Amino acid sequence: MNINTNTTIWKCEQYVAGKLHEKTIFESEEQAREFAKKLYGVRPDTILRIEPMPIQHVWN
């Protein structure tokens, strides 16, 4: 099995009232940003944080 250790995934965290409400993982930045746009349209009180994360921090 050949695994590319340089692969990056994108994490979108949702904060409500200053507390982490939910964390969602995406394969690309575009997917994460599209999700955030849709969510913000429904829940404008949610703070969203999108950041890249090396896949090796998720799975060993």
Buried (B, 14 or more C-beta within 10 A) or exposed (E): EEEEEEEEBBBBBBBEEEEEEEEBEBEEBEBBBEBBEEBBEEEEEBEBEBEEEEBEEEEE
